[in-house]
Amino acid sequence: MKKVIYPKIGGPESIQIIESKLETPTKDQVKVRVHRAGINFADLMMRQGLYGSNPDFPFTPGYEISGEIIELGENVYWLKKGQRVIAMTGFGGYSEEVLVESNRIVPIPDSVSFDQAAAMPVTYGTAYHMLVHLGGLKEGDSILIHHAAGGVGTAAAQICKAFGAGLIIGTASEHKKEFVESLGMHFINRDKEDFVEICKTLTEGKGVHQAIDPVAGKHLMRSYIALRNGGKLHCFGASSAVPKEKRSMVAALKMWINTPKFNPLEMMNSNKAVFGVHMGRMDDSTIFENHLSDLGTLMEQGKIDPIIDSIWRFEEVADAQRHIHNRKNKGKVLLDFSPK
């Protein structure tokens, strides 16, 4: 089989594809033939050595895949060969075959495509965890979504609409304005407009109920200021550390220095909450399973439908990552590992 590896810290040109052989599943594992693997911004940060929770180099990235089961461990009796599944792999998803712990596998119905399935776990799972599980999203709430045209941003917009949110505000580059507005969001040009001022103006000075921020650095405090009393801020990334394809230690250091330290005693006065979210480090698999179950129901009801920006053959993985680096994607980017 073939798999993608990051041999060392570097730009997209450093990515390699190698031949490898997968071991037999342990008693609690499942071997999956991968059809689609999701690309997440975290994968780009890992390649630059800026993520902090990836394995030692060399390693294969990839948090999420969709595919079909080709082999079962002896203790796995509730799944079967040939079954179509989603899996949260943690790492290793950029591969033609992958071994996954059985408790991180969820079957998918025939009505859901491999594309839709691979676009769900990280993006929709993260958005649902933040807005609904932690944030208690309810009808009429006002929500601020940064990177609104990306995978999590588009997922968050659909989830907000499904739950009857009131004002949904999305920040993005100017060339994505029409796309963001087509998703029912009030567009803010992130390069030219003050999102804090606009959030306050649109909410009669109160601020928004929730904000999701994948940028970090000083941007995170501005998102906190945009909240109303009792609001919730969700931090789920640090894109400001990765402005370009090549690693910039200056940008990374600037992000770390400027990321605020929140004082709980001071937060008491405004009743605000700050959550850090990393679905790849979620230990309780039942939370992930419940999220996917709820999201599956919303999909069956026609309330959400993953927006796929593009699908690239895995041999084009470097170009696919450049596409994201250059902020060109509108929705989820996938790698195609299906047999030709």
Stockholm file with secondary structure:
# STOCKHOLM 1.0

chainA/1-340         MKKVIYPKIGGPESIQIIESKLETPTKDQVKVRVHRAGINFADLMMRQGLYGSNPDFPFTPGYEISGEIIELGENVYWLKKGQRVIAMTGFGGYSEEVLVESNRIVPIPDSVSFDQAAAMPVTYGTAYHMLVHLGGLKEGDSILIHHAAGGVGTAAAQICKAFGAGLIIGTASEHKKEFVESLGMHFINRDKEDFVEICKTLTEGKGVHQAIDPVAGKHLMRSYIALRNGGKLHCFGASSAVPKEKRSMVAALKMWINTPKFNPLEMMNSNKAVFGVHMGRMDDSTIFENHLSDLGTLMEQGKIDPIIDSIWRFEEVADAQRHIHNRKNKGKVLLDFSPK
#=GR chainA/1-340 SS CEEEEBCSSCCGGGCEEEECCCCCCCTTEEEEEEEEEEECHHHHHHHTTCSSSSCSSSBCCCSEEEEEEEEECTTCCSSCTTCEEEEECSSCCSBSEEEEEGGGEEECCTTSCHHHHHTIIIIIHHHHIIIIIITCCCTTCCEEESSTTSHHHHHHHHHHHHTTCSCEEEEECGGGHHHHHHTTCEEEETTTSCHHHHHHHHTTTSCEEEEEESCCTHHHHHHHHTEEEEEEEEECCCGGGCCSSSCCHHHHHHHHHHSCCCCHHHHHTTTCEEEECCGGGCCCHHHHHHHHHHHHHHHHTTSCCCCEEEEEEGGGHHHHHHHHHTTCCSSEEEEECSCC
#=GC SS_cons         CEEEEBCSSCCGGGCEEEECCCCCCCTTEEEEEEEEEEECHHHHHHHTTCSSSSCSSSBCCCSEEEEEEEEECTTCCSSCTTCEEEEECSSCCSBSEEEEEGGGEEECCTTSCHHHHHTIIIIIHHHHIIIIIITCCCTTCCEEESSTTSHHHHHHHHHHHHTTCSCEEEEECGGGHHHHHHTTCEEEETTTSCHHHHHHHHTTTSCEEEEEESCCTHHHHHHHHTEEEEEEEEECCCGGGCCSSSCCHHHHHHHHHHSCCCCHHHHHTTTCEEEECCGGGCCCHHHHHHHHHHHHHHHHTTSCCCCEEEEEEGGGHHHHHHHHHTTCCSSEEEEECSCC
//
